């Protein structure tokens, strides 16, 4: 039997929990089974794991489009469901339009004739996009509410970890090795009255790594000096809670 279409697959999971539960494998198996049932040739599968539905930080999606531009014999892409391509309605339509420009089909295992120009199919696709957007907004609302509630109780609500601290079991603790660097910065600034540019220069001369692993800049030094966490204050959005055991300055 002749192969009808030559396709690439795309899978996406948006959280580490989904990745642990094997959701990406479920999608991958569904694509393979669908291809077999419909006599499609699935050439390659691109998988973005633990990424959002936006266009930021989607390396495999970008790689897939580069692949499609080079491999002219590929007829289109196969997805598990439209919201795996993107939840946002605008992004969905943008990506579908990009595929149309490349003369590639979009096929879903769950939604028939997804990229059709038929007004009813397009309206359905847009409606499904709106449903996904609302679901994403609801999830975001619940996550934000949970983090704010945790912050109110003085817990670690997520985000970047300041130099001198570490996260264990979703809780914040002092990292005494890194805290020595922070102490040095405060001593140089407030006891020895050294300017922030000179502090950055000295840290670089001592080859001490900055919080991001690179060189020190005056702005980096100023950020540390102004960070309320070293005074024992945890700040998350509008919440400010005192945690004296985390303080450098008593």
C-alpha positions in Angstrom: 0.0 0.0 0.0 1.4 3.4 -0.9 2.2 5.9 1.8 -0.4 8.7 1.8 1.5 11.5 3.6 5.0 12.0 5.0 4.7 13.8 8.3 6.7 15.0 11.3 5.2 14.9 14.8 5.2 17.5 17.5 4.6 16.9 21.2 4.6 19.3 24.2 4.1 19.0 27.9 4.0 22.2 30.0 5.1 21.1 33.5 7.6 18.8 35.2 4.7 16.9 36.7 3.4 16.0 33.3 6.8 14.9 32.2 7.1 12.6 35.2 3.7 11.2 34.5 4.8 10.2 31.0 2.4 12.6 29.2 4.8 13.2 26.4 5.1 9.4 25.8 1.3 9.2 25.7 1.3 11.8 22.9 4.2 10.2 21.1 2.5 6.8 21.1 -0.8 8.3 20.0 1.0 9.9 17.0 2.6 6.6 16.0 -0.7 4.7 16.3 -2.6 7.3 14.4 0.1 7.3 11.6 -0.1 3.5 11.4 -3.9 3.4 11.3 -3.9 6.0 8.5 -0.9 4.7 6.6 1.1 7.9 7.1 4.9 7.9 7.3 6.0 9.6 10.6 9.6 10.7 9.7 10.5 12.4 13.0 9.0 13.6 16.3 9.9 16.9 17.9 9.3 17.1 21.7 9.3 20.2 23.9 9.2 19.0 27.6 8.3 21.2 30.5 7.7 24.4 28.5 4.8 26.8 28.3 2.3 27.2 25.4 3.8 30.5 24.4 6.5 31.0 21.8 9.3 31.7 24.3 11.7 28.9 25.1 10.3 26.3 22.6 13.5 25.0 21.1 12.0 21.9 19.4 9.2 23.9 17.8 11.8 26.2 16.3 13.8 23.2 15.2 10.7 21.7 13.6 10.0 24.8 11.5 13.6 24.9 10.4 13.4 21.2 9.4 10.1 21.8 7.5 11.7 24.7 5.5 14.6 22.5 4.4 12.8 19.2 3.9 10.4 20.0 1.0 9.1 16.4 0.8 7.5 16.6 4.2 3.7 17.1 3.7 2.9 18.4 7.2 2.9 18.0 10.9 0.9 15.7 13.2 -0.1 16.8 16.7 -2.0 15.0 19.5 -4.3 17.9 20.0 -4.4 21.6 19.0 -3.5 22.9 22.5 -0.3 20.9 22.4 0.8 23.2 19.5 -0.3 26.2 21.5 -3.1 27.2 23.9 -3.2 30.9 23.0 -5.7 31.5 20.1 -3.5 34.1 18.4 -0.5 31.8 18.5 -2.5 28.9 17.2 -3.6 30.9 14.2 -0.2 32.4 13.7 1.4 28.9 13.6 -1.3 27.5 11.3 -0.7 30.5 8.9 3.0 29.7 8.9 2.3 26.1 8.0 0.1 27.3 5.2 2.9 29.5 3.9 5.2 26.5 3.8 2.4 24.5 2.1 2.3 22.0 5.0 -0.8 20.4 6.4 -1.7 20.3 10.1 -3.3 17.1 11.3 -4.6 16.3 14.8 -5.3 12.9 16.2 -8.3 14.4 18.1 -9.7 17.1 15.8 -10.7 16.4 12.2 -9.8 18.7 9.3 -8.1 21.1 11.8 -6.5 23.5 9.3 -9.4 23.5 6.8 -10.5 26.9 5.5 -14.1 25.9 5.8 -15.8 28.6 8.0 -17.3 26.1 10.4 -14.0 24.3 10.9 -12.2 27.6 11.4 -14.8 28.7 13.9 -14.5 25.4 15.8 -10.7 25.7 15.8 -11.0 29.2 17.2 -13.6 28.1 19.8 -11.3 25.3 21.0 -8.5 27.9 21.2 -10.7 30.1 23.4 -11.5 27.1 25.7 -7.8 26.4 26.0 -7.0 30.0 26.8 -9.7 30.1 29.6 -8.3 26.8 31.0 -4.8 28.3 31.0 -6.0 31.5 32.7 -7.8 29.4 35.3 -4.7 27.3 36.0 -2.6 30.5 36.3 -5.1 32.0 38.7 -5.0 28.9 40.9 -1.2 28.7 40.9 -0.9 32.4 41.7 -3.4 32.2 44.5 -1.6 29.2 46.0 1.8 31.0 45.8 0.4 34.2 47.4 -1.2 32.1 50.2 2.2 30.4 50.8 4.0 33.7 50.8 1.5 35.1 53.4 2.6 32.2 55.7 6.3 33.0 55.2 6.9 30.1 52.8 9.0 30.1 49.6 6.6 31.0 46.8 8.9 30.4 43.9 11.1 32.6 41.7 14.8 33.2 41.6 16.9 32.2 44.7 19.1 35.0 46.0 22.8 34.4 46.5 23.3 32.9 50.0 20.2 30.8 49.9 19.1 27.4 48.6 15.8 25.6 48.1 15.2 22.1 49.6 11.8 20.4 49.6 10.3 23.6 48.3 11.5 25.6 51.4 14.2 28.3 51.6 17.4 27.8 53.7 20.6 29.7 54.1 23.6 28.6 52.1 26.5 29.4 54.5 29.2 29.1 51.8 27.5 31.6 49.5 26.5 33.8 52.5 30.2 34.5 53.1 30.3 36.3 49.7 27.3 38.4 50.7 28.8 39.2 54.0 32.0 40.4 52.3 29.9 42.7 50.0 28.1 44.3 53.0 31.3 44.7 55.0 33.0 46.5 52.0 30.0 48.8 51.5 28.9 49.7 55.0 32.0 49.2 57.2 34.8 50.1 54.8 32.6 52.6 52.8 33.7 51.2 49.4 31.7 52.2 46.3 29.8 49.5 44.4 32.0 49.8 41.3 35.1 49.1 43.4 33.3 46.2 45.1 32.5 44.7 41.7 36.1 45.2 40.6 37.5 43.5 43.7 35.1 40.5 43.5 36.2 40.0 39.8 39.8 40.3 40.8 39.3 37.6 43.4 37.6 35.5 40.7 34.5 35.0 42.8 31.5 33.9 40.7 28.5 36.2 40.5 25.0 34.8 41.2 24.6 33.9 37.5 28.1 32.5 37.2 29.7 35.4 35.3 31.4 38.6 36.2 30.3 41.1 38.7 28.8 44.5 37.7 27.9 47.5 39.9 24.2 46.7 39.2 24.6 43.2 40.6 26.3 44.5 43.8 23.5 47.1 44.2 20.8 44.4 43.7 22.2 42.4 46.6 22.6 45.4 48.8 19.0 46.4 48.2 17.5 42.9 48.5 15.2 42.8 51.6 15.8 39.1 52.1 19.2 39.9 53.7 17.2 41.8 56.3 15.0 38.7 56.9 12.1 39.9 54.7 10.5 37.6 52.1 8.7 39.6 49.4 6.3 38.1 46.9 4.2 40.5 44.9 2.2 42.5 47.5 3.2 40.1 50.4 6.0 40.9 52.8 6.8 38.5 55.7 9.6 38.5 58.3 11.8 35.5 58.5 14.5 36.4 61.1 16.3 33.0 60.7 17.1 33.9 57.1 18.5 37.4 57.9 22.1 38.5 57.4 21.6 41.8 59.0 19.9 41.6 62.4 
